[in-house]
Every structure is written in C-alpha cells, then in structure tokens.
Amino acid sequence: MEEKASRFLKLRAVVLDWAGTAVDYGCMGPAAVFVDVFETFGIRVAMAEARRFMGLMKQDHIRGICALPAVIEQWWAKYGKPPGEAEVAKLYAETEPMMVEAIRRHADLIPGLDDFVAAMRARGAKIGSCTGYTRPMMDVLVPEAAKNGYTPDAAVCSSDVPAGRPYPWMCLRNAILLETYPLEALVKIGDTVADIEEGLNAGMWTIGLTLSGISLGLTLDASEALDPADLSARLGEVEARFKAAGAHFVAPGIWECLPLVEAIEARLAEGRQPMDQRLQAP
C-alpha cells in the first residue's frame, strides 16, 4: 500500500488555459472580435453579452450569442428569421481571420507566469495547455507567446478534439501528449466556469482565476484603478460562480497558484482525490 500511495504525493502536470490565464490579461482580444463580427451583420451585441460564453470553442461561442433573446429579436427584425446553423457558419467565417489578428496583438504574458512555470518545472511537473481557440489561431499565438518566453510542453485546441469545453477531451489529450497519469495528479487552471467544468470532467483538480481573466474582463491598469470595495465585490461574485461550479481552489491569477499546488499535493498525500467533487455534466 505504501508504494501505491507514494505515486500520488506529487503533481505530474498542470494544464493552463491561454487567454486570461497565461496571456492577454483581462482577455481583451477575443471578446471585442465577437462584438465586431456581429456588427458586420448589423447586429449589436454588448461586450458583457460577448463575454458570457468565453472559454467555449468559437463556434459554440457564436451559437451562445445567437441564442440570446436580444440577438434573436434583432435578427428577426433585420432578416425576418432567427439565426440558425447557416448563420453560425457565416459568422464564424468572419470570426476566424479577425480573431487571428486580435490574438497576434494580445500575446503578452500575464505577470507571474514565468515564475509559476519555472517553479513547476523545478518540481518535475510538465506544462500542458488548452484553449477554445482553433488550430489556425494557435498557429499564431504559440510562436508569439514563445517570443515572449512561454512555451508549454503541449498545446491542444478545440479543433484538435471531438468537442470543446465543458467536455474533457482537451485535458485528456494533454495527458496523452505529456505522457502523464493518473489524472488526479494533474491540475487544470483557467479563468472561466467552462474551464472548471472541463477539468472536473477530466478527473483533475481545478483552480479558477478571478482577477486576470474574462470573468472580470479588465486590463491590469483598469482593475488597479477600481475602487477597492468595488473590485472586492466583483471578485467575490466571480469566486462564488467558480465555487458553485465545483472549483477546488480560486486565486486572483497565475502568480498566486504555487501555494495552491502545494495544498493540492498535501491533499493527495492524505489520500484525497479531485473526484470527491461532483462531476459537471456537459
């Protein structure tokens, strides 16, 4: 029994989301693209509405926006019908090239990422990654991030697997590429509820990031300019959503995740497992 238990004392890998977790503080690039794409079709989408579906694969993100009552009402008024799959395809055809350019401009690393990655590598853990971006988008982002000093050991995107979040396939693909197991020795870190559901469905520990990602949706300068009480209230709302989704831990950003990794390892040493949490059904 001692030999079996010993393999669970250390984490084998972390799987990081990209925008809002590793790069692009506040996840500013993608949301603006969706607003602009719908505008080209004469449909007004508020930034808050565009942000609601961040973390999903991009076609599913568009489907989510198209299902909003305000968008359906506008589409009826302009086109005499609600948006369907044909419209989703047209919207996506406009989205991908615009998203590629936005990604190119928003590849700066989030503060603390370098230190966290270095600390994990020093512990012998591998660095995986996954995203709602598609492969053409990642073909731009991965080299741009590398120029800035970030190169994960694996980079899986939504178009590499049968379905994106909240399904577990991107996390499981990371485990295969990284040759890491058991799944309870991996941690998924991201800034959306979909990230948390994805990690839980893969049988991994999960950490939700409240400050640096799309859930708050502010640049570093904008968040620092907020009244502290206002910022605290907003972060409290994000934290509550993450915990309701089943997140094991929450942190403001990647810069505060190392102590949580250590806390997870302590739980592993006690024989505790991430699947003590309820599975999140897709």
C-alpha contacts under 8 A as a table, 3 or more apart, distances in Angstrom:
res1	aa1	res2	aa2	distance
1	M	4	K	5.15
1	M	5	A	6.15
2	E	5	A	5.16
2	E	6	S	6.12
3	E	6	S	5.31
3	E	7	R	7.17
4	K	7	R	6.09
4	K	8	F	7.89
5	A	8	F	5.78
5	A	9	L	7.37
5	A	269	A	7.64
5	A	271	G	7.48
6	S	9	L	5.59
6	S	269	A	7.82
7	R	10	K	7.05
8	F	11	L	7.25
8	F	184	E	7.93
8	F	185	A	6.41
8	F	265	E	7.90
8	F	268	L	5.72
8	F	269	A	6.60
8	F	271	G	7.91
9	L	265	E	5.81
9	L	266	A	7.42
9	L	268	L	5.61
9	L	269	A	5.00
10	K	185	A	6.93
10	K	265	E	5.70
10	K	268	L	7.65
11	L	14	V	7.83
11	L	125	A	6.45
11	L	185	A	4.62
11	L	186	L	5.83
11	L	187	V	7.70
11	L	261	V	7.86
11	L	265	E	6.52
12	R	124	G	7.23
12	R	125	A	4.80
12	R	126	K	6.40
12	R	180	T	6.20
12	R	181	Y	7.14
12	R	185	A	5.41
12	R	186	L	5.81
13	A	125	A	4.72
13	A	126	K	4.46
13	A	127	I	5.76
13	A	128	G	6.92
13	A	180	T	7.01
13	A	185	A	6.99
13	A	186	L	4.94
13	A	187	V	6.61
14	V	125	A	7.22
14	V	126	K	6.50
14	V	127	I	5.34
14	V	128	G	5.91
14	V	129	S	7.95
14	V	186	L	5.53
14	V	187	V	4.70
14	V	188	K	5.91
14	V	189	I	7.24
15	V	127	I	6.10
15	V	128	G	4.28
15	V	129	S	4.76
15	V	130	C	6.91
15	V	171	C	7.09
15	V	174	N	7.39
15	V	186	L	7.37
15	V	187	V	6.09
15	V	188	K	4.77
15	V	189	I	6.16
16	L	21	T	6.88
16	L	22	A	7.03
16	L	127	I	7.43
16	L	128	G	6.14
16	L	129	S	4.51
16	L	130	C	6.37
16	L	188	K	6.11
16	L	189	I	4.98
16	L	190	G	6.18
17	D	20	G	7.59
17	D	21	T	5.59
17	D	22	A	6.66
17	D	129	S	5.64
17	D	130	C	5.23
17	D	131	T	5.59
17	D	188	K	7.94
17	D	189	I	6.29
17	D	190	G	4.98
17	D	191	D	7.52
17	D	195	D	7.54
18	W	21	T	5.39
18	W	22	A	4.95
18	W	23	V	5.82
18	W	129	S	6.95
18	W	130	C	6.75
18	W	131	T	5.94
18	W	190	G	7.91
19	A	22	A	6.11
19	A	23	V	5.03
19	A	24	D	5.25
19	A	25	Y	7.27
19	A	26	G	7.96
19	A	27	C	5.35
19	A	131	T	7.86
19	A	213	G	7.26
20	G	23	V	5.87
20	G	24	D	5.49
20	G	25	Y	5.16
20	G	26	G	5.41
20	G	27	C	4.64
20	G	110	I	7.77
20	G	190	G	7.67
20	G	191	D	6.22
20	G	212	S	5.51
20	G	213	G	3.76
20	G	214	I	6.00
21	T	24	D	7.71
21	T	25	Y	7.42
21	T	110	I	7.10
21	T	189	I	7.53
21	T	190	G	5.74
21	T	191	D	6.12
21	T	209	L	7.14
21	T	212	S	6.59
21	T	213	G	6.13
21	T	253	G	7.01
21	T	254	I	6.57
22	A	109	L	5.93
22	A	110	I	5.52
22	A	113	L	6.24
22	A	254	I	7.38
23	V	27	C	7.89
23	V	106	H	7.27
23	V	107	A	5.53
23	V	108	D	5.43
23	V	109	L	4.32
23	V	110	I	5.06
23	V	145	A	7.69
24	D	27	C	5.11
24	D	28	M	6.55
24	D	29	G	7.32
24	D	106	H	5.17
24	D	107	A	5.74
24	D	108	D	5.74
24	D	109	L	6.55
24	D	110	I	6.50
25	Y	28	M	7.10
25	Y	108	D	7.90
25	Y	109	L	7.70
25	Y	110	I	5.66
25	Y	212	S	5.27
25	Y	213	G	6.25
25	Y	218	L	7.55
25	Y	219	T	5.76
25	Y	220	L	6.58
26	G	211	L	7.67
26	G	212	S	5.15
26	G	213	G	4.54
26	G	214	I	5.42
26	G	216	L	6.95
26	G	217	G	4.55
26	G	218	L	4.66
26	G	219	T	4.90
26	G	220	L	7.20
27	C	30	P	6.67
27	C	31	A	7.37
27	C	212	S	7.76
27	C	213	G	5.58
27	C	214	I	5.14
27	C	217	G	6.29
27	C	218	L	7.78
28	M	31	A	6.23
28	M	32	A	6.82
28	M	106	H	7.57
28	M	214	I	7.68
28	M	217	G	6.94
28	M	218	L	7.50
28	M	219	T	7.39
29	G	32	A	5.90
29	G	33	V	6.77
29	G	99	M	7.72
29	G	102	A	5.26
29	G	103	I	6.26
29	G	105	R	7.67
29	G	106	H	6.06
30	P	33	V	5.25
30	P	34	F	6.80
30	P	99	M	6.41
30	P	102	A	6.80
30	P	103	I	7.38
31	A	34	F	5.44
31	A	35	V	6.69
31	A	47	M	6.75
31	A	50	A	5.66
31	A	51	R	5.67
31	A	54	M	7.62
32	A	35	V	5.17
32	A	36	D	6.26
32	A	47	M	6.97
32	A	50	A	7.75
33	V	36	D	5.07
33	V	37	V	6.04
33	V	95	T	6.98
33	V	98	M	6.50
33	V	99	M	6.17
33	V	102	A	7.33
34	F	37	V	5.07
34	F	38	F	6.28
34	F	50	A	6.19
34	F	62	I	7.82
34	F	95	T	7.03
35	V	38	F	5.54
35	V	39	E	6.22
35	V	44	R	7.23
35	V	45	V	5.53
35	V	46	A	6.89
35	V	47	M	6.53
35	V	50	A	6.43
36	D	39	E	4.96
36	D	40	T	6.44
37	V	40	T	5.30
37	V	41	F	7.08
37	V	91	L	6.72
37	V	94	E	6.46
37	V	95	T	6.15
38	F	41	F	5.25
38	F	42	G	6.57
38	F	43	I	5.19
38	F	44	R	6.52
38	F	45	V	6.79
38	F	91	L	7.23
39	E	42	G	4.85
39	E	43	I	4.99
39	E	44	R	5.65
39	E	45	V	7.47
40	T	43	I	7.35
42	G	78	K	7.86
43	I	71	V	6.91
43	I	74	Q	6.36
43	I	75	W	7.05
44	R	71	V	7.52
45	V	49	E	6.35
45	V	50	A	6.64
45	V	71	V	7.17
46	A	49	E	5.16
46	A	50	A	6.36
47	M	50	A	5.01
47	M	51	R	6.17
48	A	51	R	5.13
48	A	52	R	6.43
49	E	52	R	5.36
49	E	53	F	7.93
49	E	65	I	7.07
50	A	53	F	6.65
50	A	54	M	7.65
50	A	65	I	6.70
51	R	54	M	5.44
51	R	214	I	6.79
51	R	215	S	7.74
53	F	56	L	6.14
53	F	61	H	5.30
53	F	64	G	6.52
53	F	65	I	7.61
54	M	61	H	6.78
54	M	192	T	7.05
54	M	214	I	7.00
55	G	131	T	7.05
55	G	132	G	5.51
55	G	165	R	7.06
55	G	192	T	6.08
55	G	193	V	7.94
55	G	194	A	5.83
55	G	195	D	6.60
56	L	60	D	6.07
56	L	61	H	5.66
56	L	132	G	5.24
56	L	164	G	6.35
56	L	165	R	5.50
56	L	166	P	7.56
56	L	194	A	6.82
57	M	60	D	5.43
57	M	61	H	6.17
57	M	131	T	7.72
57	M	132	G	4.12
57	M	133	Y	6.35
57	M	134	T	7.60
57	M	158	S	5.65
57	M	159	S	7.98
57	M	163	A	7.93
57	M	164	G	5.41
57	M	165	R	6.91
58	K	61	H	4.81
58	K	62	I	6.27
58	K	92	Y	7.58
58	K	132	G	6.21
58	K	133	Y	6.61
58	K	134	T	7.67
59	Q	62	I	5.15
59	Q	63	R	6.26
59	Q	88	V	7.05
59	Q	89	A	7.86
59	Q	92	Y	6.40
60	D	63	R	4.88
60	D	64	G	6.12
61	H	64	G	5.10
61	H	65	I	6.45
62	I	65	I	5.16
62	I	66	C	6.11
62	I	88	V	6.38
62	I	91	L	7.41
62	I	92	Y	7.29
63	R	66	C	5.00
63	R	67	A	6.23
63	R	88	V	6.40
64	G	67	A	5.22
64	G	68	L	6.79
65	I	68	L	5.38
65	I	71	V	7.06
66	C	71	V	5.89
66	C	72	I	6.44
66	C	83	P	6.20
66	C	84	G	7.94
66	C	88	V	7.77
67	A	71	V	7.01
67	A	72	I	6.51
68	L	71	V	5.32
68	L	72	I	6.25
69	P	72	I	5.09
69	P	73	E	6.07
70	A	73	E	5.18
70	A	74	Q	6.32
71	V	74	Q	5.14
71	V	75	W	6.09
72	I	75	W	5.05
72	I	76	W	6.13
72	I	82	P	5.41
72	I	83	P	6.71
73	E	76	W	5.23
73	E	77	A	6.29
73	E	82	P	7.65
74	Q	77	A	5.08
74	Q	78	K	6.16
75	W	78	K	5.17
75	W	79	Y	5.57
75	W	80	G	6.93
75	W	81	K	6.43
75	W	82	P	5.65
75	W	83	P	6.52
76	W	79	Y	5.40
76	W	80	G	4.41
76	W	81	K	4.58
76	W	82	P	5.41
77	A	80	G	5.83
77	A	81	K	7.87
79	Y	82	P	7.78
83	P	86	A	7.67
83	P	87	E	5.52
83	P	88	V	7.21
84	G	87	E	5.34
84	G	88	V	6.29
85	E	88	V	4.83
85	E	89	A	6.19
86	A	89	A	5.19
86	A	90	K	6.42
87	E	90	K	5.00
87	E	91	L	6.07
88	V	91	L	5.12
88	V	92	Y	6.05
89	A	92	Y	5.12
89	A	93	A	6.16
90	K	93	A	5.13
90	K	94	E	6.66
91	L	94	E	5.32
91	L	95	T	6.16
92	Y	95	T	4.69
92	Y	96	E	6.25
93	A	96	E	6.05
93	A	97	P	7.71
94	E	97	P	6.42
94	E	98	M	6.76
95	T	98	M	5.32
95	T	99	M	5.83
96	E	99	M	5.04
96	E	100	V	6.18
96	E	137	M	7.45
97	P	100	V	5.17
97	P	101	E	6.62
98	M	101	E	5.39
98	M	102	A	6.35
99	M	102	A	4.98
99	M	103	I	6.00
99	M	137	M	7.13
100	V	103	I	5.17
100	V	104	R	6.31
100	V	136	P	7.54
100	V	137	M	5.19
100	V	140	V	6.80
101	E	104	R	5.14
101	E	105	R	6.62
102	A	105	R	5.27
102	A	106	H	6.36
103	I	106	H	5.06
103	I	107	A	6.33
103	I	137	M	7.27
103	I	140	V	7.29
103	I	141	L	6.22
104	R	107	A	6.11
104	R	140	V	6.43
104	R	141	L	6.32
104	R	144	E	6.92
107	A	141	L	6.53
107	A	144	E	6.12
107	A	145	A	5.67
107	A	148	N	7.90
108	D	145	A	6.97
108	D	148	N	6.77
109	L	113	L	6.74
109	L	145	A	7.15
109	L	148	N	6.83
109	L	150	Y	7.59
110	I	113	L	5.86
110	I	212	S	7.73
110	I	254	I	7.81
111	P	114	D	7.57
111	P	254	I	7.89
111	P	255	W	6.81
112	G	115	D	5.36
112	G	116	F	6.19
112	G	254	I	6.19
112	G	255	W	4.30
113	L	116	F	5.15
113	L	117	V	6.08
113	L	254	I	6.04
113	L	255	W	6.36
114	D	117	V	5.32
114	D	118	A	6.10
114	D	149	G	7.60
114	D	150	Y	7.25
115	D	118	A	5.14
115	D	119	A	6.08
115	D	255	W	7.55
116	F	119	A	5.10
116	F	120	M	6.19
116	F	254	I	6.98
116	F	255	W	6.51
116	F	257	C	7.39
116	F	258	L	6.51
117	V	120	M	5.14
117	V	121	R	6.15
117	V	127	I	7.29
118	A	121	R	5.17
118	A	122	A	6.11
119	A	122	A	5.03
119	A	123	R	6.39
119	A	258	L	7.67
120	M	123	R	5.08
120	M	124	G	6.51
120	M	125	A	5.29
120	M	126	K	7.18
120	M	127	I	7.81
120	M	258	L	7.98
121	R	124	G	4.98
121	R	125	A	5.16
121	R	126	K	6.32
121	R	127	I	7.79
122	A	125	A	7.41
126	K	153	D	6.56
126	K	178	L	7.02
127	I	152	P	5.16
127	I	153	D	5.28
127	I	154	A	6.90
128	G	152	P	5.74
128	G	153	D	5.59
128	G	154	A	4.74
128	G	155	A	6.27
128	G	174	N	5.93
128	G	175	A	7.97
128	G	178	L	7.17
129	S	152	P	6.67
129	S	153	D	7.94
129	S	154	A	5.95
129	S	155	A	4.85
129	S	156	V	6.14
129	S	174	N	7.12
130	C	155	A	5.78
130	C	156	V	4.70
130	C	157	C	5.38
130	C	158	S	7.72
130	C	170	M	6.20
130	C	171	C	7.12
130	C	174	N	7.79
131	T	134	T	7.87
131	T	156	V	6.81
131	T	157	C	5.01
131	T	158	S	6.34
132	G	157	C	6.08
132	G	158	S	5.20
132	G	164	G	6.74
132	G	165	R	7.56
133	Y	137	M	5.92
133	Y	138	M	6.54
133	Y	157	C	5.81
133	Y	158	S	6.16
133	Y	159	S	7.77
134	T	137	M	5.31
134	T	138	M	6.25
134	T	157	C	5.54
134	T	158	S	5.62
134	T	159	S	5.14
134	T	160	D	7.80
135	R	138	M	4.91
135	R	139	D	6.00
135	R	157	C	6.18
135	R	158	S	7.73
135	R	159	S	6.19
135	R	160	D	7.29
136	P	139	D	5.06
136	P	140	V	6.87
137	M	140	V	5.43
137	M	141	L	6.36
138	M	141	L	4.76
138	M	142	V	5.60
138	M	157	C	7.41
139	D	142	V	5.95
139	D	143	P	7.06
140	V	143	P	6.12
140	V	144	E	6.43
141	L	144	E	5.09
141	L	145	A	5.99
142	V	145	A	5.23
142	V	146	A	6.15
142	V	151	T	7.34
143	P	146	A	4.84
143	P	147	K	6.26
144	E	147	K	5.19
144	E	148	N	6.68
145	A	148	N	5.02
145	A	149	G	6.37
145	A	150	Y	5.35
145	A	151	T	6.94
146	A	149	G	4.92
146	A	150	Y	4.78
146	A	151	T	5.26
147	K	150	Y	7.41
152	P	155	A	6.70
153	D	178	L	7.05
154	A	174	N	6.36
154	A	177	L	6.54
154	A	178	L	6.75
155	A	174	N	7.49
156	V	160	D	6.49
156	V	170	M	6.06
156	V	173	R	7.14
156	V	174	N	6.65
157	C	160	D	5.50
157	C	161	V	7.45
157	C	170	M	6.83
158	S	161	V	5.87
158	S	162	P	7.91
158	S	163	A	6.56
158	S	164	G	4.93
158	S	165	R	7.96
158	S	170	M	6.99
159	S	162	P	7.44
159	S	163	A	7.65
159	S	164	G	7.75
160	D	170	M	7.77
161	V	164	G	7.01
161	V	169	W	6.19
161	V	170	M	6.45
161	V	173	R	7.91
162	P	169	W	7.30
163	A	167	Y	6.46
163	A	169	W	6.99
164	G	167	Y	5.78
164	G	168	P	7.67
164	G	169	W	7.07
164	G	170	M	6.97
165	R	168	P	6.74
165	R	170	M	7.94
165	R	194	A	5.78
165	R	195	D	6.88
165	R	197	E	7.53
165	R	198	E	5.52
166	P	194	A	5.22
166	P	195	D	6.91
166	P	197	E	5.32
166	P	198	E	4.35
166	P	201	N	7.47
166	P	282	P	5.68
167	Y	170	M	7.81
167	Y	197	E	7.75
167	Y	198	E	5.47
167	Y	201	N	6.64
167	Y	202	A	7.90
167	Y	282	P	6.17
168	P	171	C	5.50
168	P	172	L	6.19
168	P	198	E	4.95
168	P	199	G	6.59
168	P	200	L	7.96
168	P	201	N	5.38
168	P	202	A	4.74
169	W	172	L	5.01
169	W	173	R	5.97
169	W	202	A	7.55
170	M	173	R	5.02
170	M	174	N	6.23
171	C	174	N	5.06
171	C	175	A	6.41
171	C	188	K	7.79
171	C	198	E	7.40
171	C	199	G	6.88
171	C	202	A	6.36
172	L	175	A	5.04
172	L	176	I	6.42
172	L	202	A	6.50
173	R	176	I	5.12
173	R	177	L	6.20
174	N	177	L	5.09
174	N	178	L	5.88
175	A	178	L	5.15
175	A	179	E	5.70
175	A	180	T	5.18
175	A	181	Y	6.79
175	A	183	L	7.57
176	I	179	E	4.89
176	I	180	T	6.68
177	L	180	T	7.98
180	T	183	L	7.65
181	Y	184	E	7.58
181	Y	185	A	6.46
181	Y	186	L	7.58
182	P	185	A	5.54
182	P	186	L	7.54
183	L	186	L	5.43
183	L	202	A	7.29
183	L	203	G	5.84
183	L	204	M	5.60
184	E	187	V	7.69
184	E	203	G	6.10
184	E	204	M	5.06
184	E	205	W	6.62
184	E	273	Q	6.30
184	E	274	P	6.21
185	A	204	M	7.16
185	A	205	W	7.92
186	L	204	M	5.49
186	L	205	W	6.44
187	V	199	G	7.50
187	V	204	M	5.42
187	V	205	W	4.57
187	V	206	T	5.57
187	V	207	I	7.41
188	K	195	D	7.48
188	K	196	I	7.34
188	K	199	G	5.30
188	K	204	M	6.39
188	K	205	W	6.09
188	K	206	T	4.81
188	K	207	I	6.37
189	I	195	D	7.21
189	I	196	I	7.61
189	I	206	T	5.82
189	I	207	I	4.80
189	I	208	G	6.03
189	I	209	L	7.39
190	G	195	D	5.28
190	G	196	I	6.93
190	G	207	I	6.61
190	G	208	G	5.36
190	G	209	L	5.95
191	D	195	D	6.69
191	D	208	G	5.37
191	D	209	L	4.58
191	D	210	T	6.35
191	D	212	S	7.54
191	D	213	G	5.11
191	D	214	I	6.49
191	D	215	S	6.67
192	T	195	D	5.19
192	T	196	I	6.73
192	T	208	G	6.93
192	T	209	L	7.64
192	T	213	G	7.64
192	T	214	I	7.04
192	T	215	S	6.42
192	T	242	F	7.66
193	V	196	I	5.12
193	V	197	E	6.23
193	V	208	G	7.79
193	V	241	R	7.32
193	V	242	F	5.90
193	V	245	A	6.38
194	A	197	E	5.08
194	A	198	E	5.98
195	D	198	E	5.09
195	D	199	G	6.25
195	D	208	G	7.77
196	I	199	G	5.19
196	I	200	L	6.19
196	I	206	T	5.85
196	I	207	I	7.17
196	I	208	G	6.65
196	I	242	F	7.34
196	I	245	A	6.87
196	I	246	G	7.08
196	I	247	A	5.91
197	E	200	L	5.15
197	E	201	N	6.00
197	E	245	A	6.77
197	E	246	G	7.50
197	E	279	L	7.82
197	E	280	Q	5.47
197	E	281	A	7.93
198	E	201	N	5.18
198	E	202	A	6.28
198	E	280	Q	7.95
199	G	202	A	5.08
199	G	203	G	6.40
199	G	204	M	5.24
199	G	205	W	6.66
199	G	206	T	5.88
200	L	203	G	5.07
200	L	204	M	5.55
200	L	205	W	6.77
200	L	206	T	6.82
200	L	246	G	7.68
200	L	274	P	7.50
200	L	275	M	7.23
200	L	277	Q	7.70
200	L	278	R	7.91
200	L	279	L	5.95
200	L	280	Q	6.53
201	N	204	M	7.57
201	N	279	L	5.78
201	N	280	Q	6.05
201	N	281	A	7.49
203	G	274	P	6.42
203	G	275	M	5.93
204	M	274	P	5.91
204	M	275	M	7.55
205	W	247	A	7.96
205	W	248	H	6.50
205	W	264	I	7.73
205	W	274	P	5.13
206	T	247	A	5.44
206	T	248	H	5.43
206	T	249	F	6.58
207	I	247	A	5.98
207	I	248	H	6.11
207	I	249	F	4.79
207	I	250	V	5.25
207	I	251	A	7.14
207	I	257	C	7.94
208	G	239	E	7.88
208	G	242	F	6.34
208	G	247	A	6.34
208	G	249	F	6.43
208	G	250	V	4.61
208	G	251	A	6.35
209	L	212	S	6.60
209	L	213	G	6.59
209	L	250	V	5.79
209	L	251	A	5.07
209	L	252	P	5.22
209	L	253	G	5.14
209	L	254	I	7.23
210	T	213	G	6.38
210	T	215	S	6.51
210	T	216	L	6.70
210	T	235	L	6.06
210	T	238	V	5.97
210	T	239	E	6.35
210	T	250	V	6.99
210	T	251	A	6.20
210	T	252	P	4.81
210	T	253	G	6.70
211	L	215	S	7.58
211	L	216	L	5.96
211	L	235	L	6.75
211	L	251	A	7.83
211	L	252	P	4.55
211	L	253	G	5.99
212	S	216	L	7.27
212	S	217	G	7.57
212	S	218	L	7.57
212	S	219	T	7.74
212	S	220	L	7.49
212	S	252	P	6.53
212	S	253	G	5.44
213	G	216	L	6.13
213	G	217	G	5.92
213	G	218	L	7.74
213	G	253	G	7.96
214	I	217	G	4.29
214	I	218	L	7.62
215	S	238	V	6.45
216	L	234	R	7.21
216	L	235	L	7.18
216	L	238	V	7.36
218	L	221	D	7.94
218	L	222	A	5.72
218	L	223	S	5.73
219	T	222	A	5.11
219	T	223	S	6.14
220	L	223	S	5.28
220	L	224	E	6.22
221	D	224	E	5.19
221	D	225	A	6.21
222	A	225	A	5.07
222	A	226	L	6.56
223	S	226	L	5.38
223	S	231	L	7.17
226	L	230	D	6.60
226	L	231	L	5.99
227	D	230	D	5.22
227	D	231	L	6.20
228	P	231	L	5.07
228	P	232	S	6.02
229	A	232	S	5.09
229	A	233	A	6.19
230	D	233	A	5.18
230	D	234	R	6.25
231	L	234	R	5.17
231	L	235	L	6.11
232	S	235	L	5.17
232	S	236	G	6.03
233	A	236	G	5.02
233	A	237	E	6.42
234	R	237	E	5.22
234	R	238	V	6.50
235	L	238	V	5.06
235	L	239	E	6.05
236	G	239	E	5.05
236	G	240	A	6.11
237	E	240	A	5.13
237	E	241	R	6.40
238	V	241	R	5.19
238	V	242	F	6.31
239	E	242	F	5.10
239	E	243	K	6.13
239	E	250	V	6.65
240	A	243	K	5.17
240	A	244	A	6.03
241	R	244	A	5.07
241	R	245	A	6.25
242	F	245	A	5.08
242	F	246	G	6.52
242	F	247	A	5.55
242	F	250	V	7.45
243	K	246	G	5.01
243	K	247	A	4.95
243	K	248	H	7.27
243	K	249	F	7.75
243	K	250	V	7.86
244	A	247	A	7.41
245	A	280	Q	7.54
246	G	277	Q	6.52
246	G	278	R	7.01
246	G	280	Q	7.88
247	A	250	V	6.95
248	H	274	P	7.76
249	F	260	L	7.16
251	A	254	I	7.44
251	A	256	E	6.13
251	A	257	C	6.61
252	P	255	W	7.92
252	P	256	E	6.88
253	G	256	E	5.90
253	G	257	C	7.12
254	I	257	C	5.25
255	W	258	L	7.47
256	E	259	P	6.73
256	E	260	L	7.56
257	C	260	L	5.12
257	C	261	V	6.30
258	L	261	V	5.02
258	L	262	E	6.40
259	P	262	E	5.02
259	P	263	A	6.23
260	L	263	A	4.83
260	L	264	I	6.15
261	V	264	I	5.07
261	V	265	E	6.27
262	E	265	E	5.07
262	E	266	A	6.29
263	A	266	A	5.02
263	A	267	R	6.42
264	I	267	R	5.05
264	I	268	L	6.27
265	E	268	L	4.94
265	E	269	A	6.19
266	A	269	A	5.06
266	A	270	E	6.45
267	R	270	E	5.00
267	R	271	G	6.47
267	R	272	R	5.27
267	R	273	Q	7.44
268	L	271	G	5.01
268	L	272	R	5.22
268	L	273	Q	6.47
269	A	272	R	7.39
272	R	276	D	7.58
273	Q	276	D	5.85
274	P	277	Q	6.02
275	M	278	R	6.67
275	M	279	L	7.15
